[in-house]
Amino acid sequence: MSHTRGVRHAQKQKTRQALLDAALELLEDQSLSSLGLREVTRAVGVAPTAFYRHFRSTADLGVALVDEALGSLHPMIRTAVAATGDSDGRIDRALGLIAGHVAAHPAHVRFVARERHGGVQPVREAIRAQLARFADEVRAELARDPVSQDWSEDDLLMLAQLYVDQMLSTASLLLEAREALEREHVTRLAARRLRLISIGRRHWPD
């Protein structure tokens, strides 16, 4: 009996992941607000009623995609801003991590970039919540750095949000860059912006 339940659970998880994967592929060319559940179930080869065994609605599916796209990135974000190495070294590390993630997960990056300001409110709120968590984790890392020891919590959070916004912007621009020269330009520009933030950070208490 236990083995049978295990097999059923594994099959259910497999179908759920297939629905997520199909939706993500369909969202390459459209927004979530225009996606129909029948499109998704047709792509997976299951009946439309099977969709509701896994998700309450396409908005619920979208929230699950947000968790899939952003939920695993928290360690990477913390690593990107960790107070190890000099400023240029940290910037290079951050940009390398972002570029690697965009190359490995372009569909997830495109989904978040499009739906961050899209028409499905629960998905916008889920993205906003994940980004707020990123900012809070970055704030905690920045607080450990001696450069920030006299900063207020509000100022640390403001700085953290600047870093998170810049990382998102860089990821979106790298996604749209088609040629190596374009990607190099995006990376150079992002490095200059991050250096500007770093310089301002050193002088902010003044």
C-alpha positions in Angstrom: 0.0 0.0 0.0 2.8 2.4 0.9 4.6 1.6 -2.3 1.4 2.3 -4.3 1.0 5.7 -2.6 4.6 6.5 -3.3 4.1 5.7 -7.0 1.0 7.8 -7.2 2.7 10.7 -5.5 5.6 10.5 -7.9 3.3 10.5 -10.8 1.3 13.4 -9.5 4.6 15.4 -9.0 5.7 14.4 -12.5 2.4 15.7 -14.0 2.6 18.9 -11.9 6.1 19.6 -13.2 5.0 18.8 -16.8 2.3 21.5 -16.4 4.8 24.0 -15.1 7.3 23.2 -17.9 4.6 23.5 -20.6 3.3 26.8 -19.2 6.8 28.2 -19.1 7.4 27.2 -22.8 4.0 28.7 -23.9 4.9 31.9 -22.0 7.9 32.5 -24.2 5.6 34.3 -26.6 2.7 35.6 -24.5 1.8 36.9 -21.1 0.3 34.9 -18.3 -3.0 36.9 -18.5 -3.6 35.5 -22.0 -2.6 31.9 -21.2 -5.5 29.4 -21.1 -5.4 26.3 -19.0 -6.6 24.3 -22.0 -3.4 25.3 -23.9 -1.3 24.0 -21.0 -3.2 20.7 -20.6 -3.2 20.1 -24.4 0.6 20.6 -24.4 1.0 18.0 -21.6 -1.6 15.6 -23.0 -3.9 15.5 -20.0 -7.6 16.4 -19.6 -8.4 20.0 -18.5 -10.0 18.7 -15.3 -6.5 17.2 -14.4 -5.2 20.8 -14.2 -7.3 21.4 -11.0 -5.7 18.5 -9.2 -2.5 20.6 -9.1 -3.5 24.3 -9.4 -6.6 26.3 -8.6 -6.2 28.6 -11.6 -3.6 29.9 -14.1 -2.7 32.6 -11.5 -2.0 29.9 -9.0 0.2 28.2 -11.6 2.0 31.5 -12.2 2.7 31.9 -8.5 4.3 28.4 -8.6 6.4 29.5 -11.5 7.6 32.5 -9.5 8.6 30.1 -6.7 10.4 27.9 -9.2 12.1 30.9 -10.9 13.2 32.9 -7.8 13.0 30.6 -4.8 16.3 28.9 -5.5 18.2 32.1 -6.1 18.5 33.3 -2.5 22.0 31.7 -1.9 23.2 33.1 -5.2 22.1 36.6 -4.3 23.8 36.4 -0.9 27.0 35.1 -2.5 26.9 38.0 -5.0 27.1 40.7 -2.3 29.0 38.8 0.4 31.8 40.9 2.0 34.7 38.9 0.6 37.3 40.3 -1.7 37.7 43.9 -2.9 35.0 46.0 -4.5 35.9 45.1 -8.1 36.2 41.4 -7.2 32.7 41.5 -5.7 31.3 43.2 -8.8 32.9 40.7 -11.1 31.6 37.8 -9.0 28.1 39.3 -9.0 28.0 39.8 -12.8 29.4 36.3 -13.4 26.7 34.8 -11.3 24.0 36.8 -13.0 25.3 36.0 -16.5 25.5 32.3 -15.7 22.0 32.2 -14.4 20.6 34.0 -17.4 22.4 31.5 -19.7 21.1 28.5 -17.8 17.5 29.7 -17.2 16.4 32.2 -19.9 12.8 31.2 -19.8 12.5 31.8 -16.1 14.2 35.2 -16.3 11.9 36.2 -19.2 8.8 35.2 -17.2 9.8 37.2 -14.1 10.8 40.3 -16.2 7.5 40.2 -18.1 5.2 39.4 -15.2 6.8 41.7 -12.6 4.5 44.4 -13.9 2.0 42.2 -15.7 -1.7 41.9 -15.4 -2.0 39.0 -12.9 -2.1 40.5 -9.4 -1.2 37.3 -7.4 1.8 36.8 -9.5 2.9 40.4 -9.2 2.6 40.1 -5.5 4.5 36.9 -5.4 7.4 38.5 -7.3 7.3 41.5 -5.1 7.5 39.3 -2.0 10.4 37.4 -3.3 12.3 40.6 -4.2 11.6 42.0 -0.8 13.1 38.8 0.7 16.1 39.3 -1.5 16.5 42.9 -0.4 16.3 41.8 3.3 18.9 39.1 2.8 21.2 41.5 1.0 20.7 44.1 3.8 21.8 41.5 6.3 24.9 40.8 4.3 25.7 44.5 3.9 25.3 45.0 7.7 28.2 42.6 8.3 30.5 44.7 6.2 32.6 47.2 8.3 31.9 49.9 5.6 28.2 49.8 6.7 28.7 49.6 10.5 27.2 53.1 11.2 24.3 52.9 8.7 20.7 52.9 9.8 18.5 49.9 9.0 16.5 52.1 6.6 19.6 53.2 4.7 20.9 49.6 4.6 17.6 48.4 3.1 17.6 51.2 0.6 21.1 50.2 -0.5 20.1 46.6 -0.7 17.2 47.4 -2.9 19.5 49.3 -5.3 21.7 46.2 -5.6 18.7 43.9 -6.2 17.2 46.3 -8.8 20.5 46.5 -10.6 20.8 42.7 -10.7 17.3 42.4 -12.1 18.0 45.0 -14.7 21.2 43.4 -15.7 19.6 40.0 -16.1 16.8 41.4 -18.3 19.3 43.3 -20.5 21.6 40.2 -20.8 18.5 38.2 -21.8 17.7 40.6 -24.7 21.3 40.8 -25.9 21.7 38.6 -29.0 25.4 39.1 -29.8 28.5 38.7 -27.8 29.4 42.4 -28.2 25.9 43.4 -26.9 26.4 41.2 -23.8 29.8 42.7 -23.3 28.3 46.2 -23.5 25.6 45.2 -20.9 28.2 43.8 -18.6 30.5 46.8 -18.8 27.6 49.2 -18.2 26.4 47.1 -15.2 29.9 47.1 -13.7 30.1 50.9 -14.0 26.7 51.3 -12.3 27.7 48.9 -9.5 30.9 50.8 -9.0 29.0 54.1 -8.8 26.8 52.5 -6.1 29.9 51.3 -4.3 31.5 54.8 -4.4 28.3 56.4 -3.2 28.1 53.8 -0.4 31.6 54.8 0.9 30.6 58.5 1.0 27.0 58.2 2.1 27.6 58.7 5.9 29.2 62.1 5.0 
